[in-house]
Amino acid sequence: EGKHIGKVIIDFKDQVVDIHKQTDTPFKEDKTYLITGGTRGLGLEIGKWLVNNGVRNLALLSRSGLSTSVDKEVVSEMQKNGANVKVYAVDVSELDQMTHVFSQIENELPAIGSIFHCAMVLDDGFLMDMDEDRFRKVLRPKVNGAINLHHLSKKFELDNFVLFSSISSLIGNVGQANYIVANALLDSFANVRKSQGLPATTI
């Protein structure tokens, strides 16, 4: 209720965490790893992490493609490390655009083995100021994008289909009703895929 003055600190410094290191990489050199929202932020960090862990074929999808010198430098560094990185400028919420990009990927890279769906848009505001357009703006990349990926990837035997959600889908967040709904729908969609015997994880 906003009555607390000060701050609450949770301290984990004396907690023991067991680390189980996996010596064999779970990734496959002959598969392509597709990341939406892949040219910046979390998506780009995941791309770097995948390459550092042995991935050799990467498809990075985003609306803007490589738009900054920093993004270009990161991709160039991944390529220097031996990765075959392709960047595609596409709106993941548009099925016709995604169909075309999947066709390009099939022509330029090995079969898709895993998908990481990081695409997102924010449009924060109080619920009383929200309208349908502001909800759809935030839902499109996450929800429409996930559904497009679901349909277009059915012919591949995927190891992973990872949807990036948010803790806000569980506890809410003031000013982000549209974002919360989008993430809750991703969480539910993972259950739909699981019920069909398909891989799905929301983080």
C-alpha positions in Angstrom: 0.0 0.0 0.0 3.0 2.3 -0.2 3.1 2.9 3.6 6.6 1.5 4.1 9.3 4.1 4.6 12.9 3.0 3.9 13.9 -0.1 2.1 13.8 -3.9 2.6 17.1 -5.7 1.9 17.3 -9.5 1.3 20.8 -10.6 1.9 22.0 -13.9 0.3 25.7 -13.5 1.2 25.9 -16.6 3.5 23.9 -18.8 1.2 25.7 -21.7 -0.5 25.0 -22.3 -4.1 26.0 -25.6 -5.7 27.4 -25.2 -9.2 27.2 -28.2 -11.5 29.5 -27.5 -14.5 28.5 -29.3 -17.7 31.6 -30.2 -19.6 29.9 -31.1 -22.9 28.2 -28.3 -24.7 24.5 -28.8 -25.2 24.7 -26.9 -28.5 25.1 -28.3 -31.9 27.6 -26.9 -34.5 25.3 -28.1 -37.4 22.2 -26.3 -36.3 21.1 -22.7 -36.5 20.2 -20.7 -33.3 17.6 -18.0 -34.0 17.1 -15.0 -31.8 14.4 -12.4 -32.2 15.2 -9.0 -30.8 18.7 -10.3 -31.5 20.7 -7.2 -32.4 20.6 -5.3 -29.0 20.1 -5.7 -25.3 19.4 -9.2 -23.9 19.0 -10.8 -27.4 22.5 -9.7 -28.4 24.0 -10.9 -25.1 22.4 -14.3 -25.6 24.0 -14.4 -29.1 27.4 -13.7 -27.6 26.8 -16.3 -24.9 25.8 -18.9 -27.5 28.9 -18.3 -29.6 31.1 -18.4 -26.5 29.6 -21.8 -25.8 30.2 -23.4 -29.2 27.4 -22.2 -31.5 28.5 -21.7 -35.0 25.4 -20.6 -36.8 23.4 -17.7 -35.6 20.3 -15.9 -37.1 19.7 -12.5 -35.4 16.3 -11.0 -36.2 15.1 -7.5 -35.3 13.1 -4.6 -36.8 16.1 -2.4 -37.2 18.8 -4.9 -38.2 22.3 -3.7 -37.3 21.6 0.0 -36.7 24.5 1.1 -34.4 28.3 0.8 -34.6 28.3 -1.0 -31.3 25.9 -3.7 -32.6 28.0 -4.1 -35.7 31.2 -4.4 -33.7 29.7 -7.2 -31.5 28.5 -9.1 -34.6 31.9 -8.7 -36.2 33.6 -10.0 -33.1 31.4 -13.1 -33.1 32.2 -13.7 -36.8 35.9 -13.4 -36.0 35.4 -16.1 -33.4 34.3 -18.4 -36.1 30.5 -18.0 -36.0 28.4 -17.7 -39.2 26.2 -14.8 -38.1 23.4 -13.6 -40.3 21.3 -10.5 -39.5 17.7 -10.1 -40.8 15.7 -6.8 -40.5 12.1 -8.0 -40.0 9.0 -7.3 -37.9 8.4 -10.6 -36.0 4.7 -9.8 -35.6 4.1 -9.9 -39.4 3.7 -13.4 -40.7 4.4 -12.6 -44.4 7.7 -10.9 -43.4 8.6 -13.8 -41.1 7.8 -16.4 -43.8 10.2 -14.7 -46.2 12.9 -14.5 -43.6 12.5 -18.2 -42.7 12.9 -19.0 -46.4 16.1 -16.9 -46.5 17.5 -18.7 -43.4 16.8 -22.1 -44.9 18.8 -21.0 -48.0 21.7 -19.5 -46.1 22.1 -21.5 -42.9 21.7 -25.0 -41.5 18.3 -26.2 -40.1 17.0 -24.2 -37.1 17.7 -26.1 -33.8 16.7 -23.6 -31.2 14.7 -20.3 -30.9 15.1 -17.6 -28.4 12.2 -15.0 -28.5 13.4 -11.8 -27.0 11.6 -9.2 -29.2 9.6 -6.6 -27.2 8.3 -3.1 -27.2 7.4 -1.0 -24.1 4.7 1.6 -24.0 4.2 2.4 -20.3 1.3 4.3 -18.8 -1.4 4.2 -16.2 -4.3 1.8 -17.0 -6.8 4.7 -17.3 -4.7 6.1 -20.1 -4.4 2.9 -22.0 -6.3 2.1 -25.2 -6.5 -0.8 -27.6 -3.7 0.6 -29.8 -1.3 0.8 -26.8 -2.1 -2.7 -25.8 -1.7 -4.1 -29.3 1.6 -2.2 -29.7 3.1 -4.1 -26.8 1.4 -7.5 -27.5 2.4 -7.7 -31.2 6.1 -8.4 -30.9 5.8 -10.8 -28.0 2.5 -12.6 -28.7 2.1 -12.4 -32.5 5.8 -13.0 -32.8 5.6 -16.2 -30.6 2.7 -17.5 -32.6 4.5 -16.8 -35.9 7.6 -18.6 -34.7 5.4 -21.5 -33.5 3.8 -22.0 -36.9 7.0 -21.5 -39.0 9.2 -23.7 -36.9 6.9 -26.8 -36.8 8.8 -28.5 -39.5 12.0 -28.4 -37.5 13.0 -30.7 -34.7 13.8 -28.0 -32.1 15.8 -28.6 -29.0 14.6 -25.3 -27.4 11.8 -22.8 -27.8 12.6 -20.1 -25.2 10.2 -17.2 -24.6 11.5 -14.3 -22.6 8.7 -13.2 -20.2 8.9 -11.2 -17.0 8.3 -11.6 -13.3 5.8 -8.8 -13.8 3.4 -11.5 -15.2 3.2 -13.0 -11.7 3.3 -9.9 -9.4 2.3 -7.0 -11.7 3.9 -3.6 -12.1 2.4 -0.2 -12.0 2.2 1.4 -15.4 2.8 -1.7 -17.4 -0.6 -3.4 -17.8 0.0 -4.0 -21.5 3.5 -5.5 -20.9 2.2 -7.7 -18.0 -0.6 -9.1 -20.2 1.8 -9.8 -23.1 4.1 -11.8 -20.7 1.3 -13.7 -19.1 0.1 -14.7 -22.6 3.7 -16.0 -23.3 3.6 -18.0 -20.1 0.3 -19.6 -21.1 1.5 -20.2 -24.7 4.4 -22.2 -23.4 1.8 -24.6 -21.8 0.0 -24.8 -25.2 3.2 -25.9 -26.9 4.0 -28.4 -24.1 0.5 -29.9 -24.4 1.3 -30.5 -28.1 4.5 -32.3 -27.2 6.7 -29.4 -28.4 9.6 -27.8 -26.4 8.8 -24.5 -24.7 10.3 -22.6 -21.8 9.4 -19.1 -20.5 12.0 -17.2 -18.5 
